[in-house]
Amino acid sequence: QNLTNSSTPGYVREQVILASSYPKQTTGGYTIGSGVDVTGVIQMIDQYLEDRLRTSQSDAMNTSTQSNVYNQLEFILNELTDSDLSTQLDNFFNAIGDVLNQPESLSIRQICIDEAGKLVEMIQKMSSSILTARVDINKSIADTADEINRLTSEIANLNNAIAKIEAAERPGVEAVGLRDDRLLALSELSALINIKTHEDENGVVTVYCGGDALVTNNGARKVTVGYNTDPYGDLSLAEIRFESNNAALDIYSGKLNGMYEGRDAILGGFSEQLDEYVGSLIREFNKLYASGQGLTGYEELTGLTGVKDADTPLDQLGLFEQPKSGVFSVLVQDTVSGTATTTEIRVDFSGTNGTKTTLNDIVDALNAIDGISAKLTSDNRLKITSTSAEKEFAFANDTANVLAALGLNTFFTGTDSRTIGINSTLKTDPGKLAVSASGIGADTENGVRLAAMPETRLSGLGNKSITESYRVMVIETMSKAGTIKAVATGDISYYTSLSAQRNSICGVDIDEETVSLLNFQRMYQATAKYVTVINEMLDALIAM
C-alpha cells in the first residue's frame, strides 16, 4: 500500500499494528502461542505538526498573494524606464521651458500642449490599469466562495464517512484512505483562509475560521458573496460572508486575505494616493496658470465649473478649488489700438461688510467693466463675452483662487487621475497658452514660474515639489513592496521547512518500505521452512 501510493498527493504513510495472538491451552494443560494478529492500520502522522503546517501555508499564501499584487503595481508604474510618469512629468515641464525660448512660435506651444496630453494619457492609463487589476481580484474573491463551499462540504461528508467506519471499531482501526482525503481538503482550505481544527473521539473534525465554526458534526456552514461600497467609488467590493447571518468571515490570513489586502490596501490605497497627487497637481498648476495670458486674449469664455446656487457665497459651495478672500484682475484690450485697461475685482469672505462674495456678485462686477459682459448658463457656469469684435480680454493676479475654482483660463480639467484632461480651448488654439504675466503676449514671466514648478515647494503638496511628491509616493510604495516580498520569502521558506519535516514522518521512503517488505518476506520464508520440516517429519513417521 505504501509503495504503490508513494507518489499519491496527500497520501500519509500507513503502518500495520501487529500483536501476539491470544494464547491457546492444550489438552495437556500447556499454553502455547497462536501466532500474530493484525490489530489495526494507522497513519504515521504528527497532528501538532499538521496544525503548524496549515497555519504556515495560510501565512505563505497571504503574503505571496500580496507580493504578486505589488508585482502587478510595479509593472503598471513602470518606474526607472523611459516611459514612466516621472519621465513624462519632466518632458512636460521641459516643453514649457522650450516655449520660453521661442514664445512667439505656435508650433512650440503646440508641442507643449501635446506633451501635456501625453502626461494626461499616462495618468489615465495608470488609473485604468489599477482599476482593471482591482476588478480581476474582485472577481477572484467572489469565485473563492464556491471553492470554500466545495471544500467544507467535502470535509463534512468525509467526517460522516470516517465516523461510521471508526465508531464501532477498536482503537487502532482507522479509515486511513478517507483521512488522507480529508487532510488534503483541509490543506486546500488552509491555502484559501486561516483555519483551526479539533478532532473529537469519533474522528469528526471541527473546522474554525477565526471564532466561527465552518464545519461541525452537524455539517458545513455555507458562505456566500456580499458586496460593500468602494470608498473610491470604482466598483462594488466582494466580501465572503456566512449565508445564515450575513456576517463576514474572520479572515486574517490565507490567499483570500491576500486578495483583500491587494485589492483594497495595495491597489486601492495607491489609487487613492494617485488621485490625491493628481488633484493637487491640477489645483497647484491651475492656480498659477490662471493668472497668465497667452499671445491672444479671449473673445468669449465659459467657465468649466458650475455652482449649485449663484447666491451662496463661493467659499461655501464645496468647489474643487476653494476660493479665499483676495482679488483678481481682468484685462480688456483693444485689438486695433493696442490699448488695454486693467480692472481689479475684489473677493471677500470675511463678512466684515455684512456680505460674502457670491457668483452673482462676480457677474455684476464683470458687467461693470467696459468692453465685456457676463452672465450665467443654465447650469450656473460663468460666461464672459466681449461686447465688440475689436475687444479681447484676459486675466491676471488672481490671489483669490476664483479663476481656478470656476474653471476660467485653466490648463487642466478634472479633479483626479480618472478625470484629468486638457482644456479644449488650448487644443484648438495653442496661442492661448498663458505664459505671460503682465499683458497679452507681453512677456514669459508666468511661463518661468510654471517651468520652475518641478522644483518649487508647494503647500498643497505638503511643502514638497511636484516631482518630489511623486517620487516619495513611489519610493514608499516600493519600500512596502520590498518588505512584503521579504516576509513572503520567509513565510514560504518556513512552510517548506515544515513540509520537509512532515515528509520525514508521513512520506513514503521507498528504501525503508523495501527493507520492511524483505523483512516480512524472511518471516514468511522462516514460517514456510518450519511447516516444511514438520511435514517431512510426519512423512517419515508414517513411512515407518
PyMOL commands that set and color helices and strands:
alter all, ss='L'
color gray80, all
select helices_A, chain A and resi 47-77+85-101+106-166+176-192+254-289+314-316+359-367+402-406+424-428+430-432+445-451+453-455+459-461+466-506+510-543
alter helices_A, ss='H'
color red, helices_A
select strands_A, chain A and resi 14-20+24-25+31-32+36-43+196-199+205-209+212-216+219-220+223-229+236-242+300-302+326-334+340-347+372-376+382-386+391-396+412-413+421-422
alter strands_A, ss='S'
color yellow, strands_A
deselect
rebuild
show_as cartoon
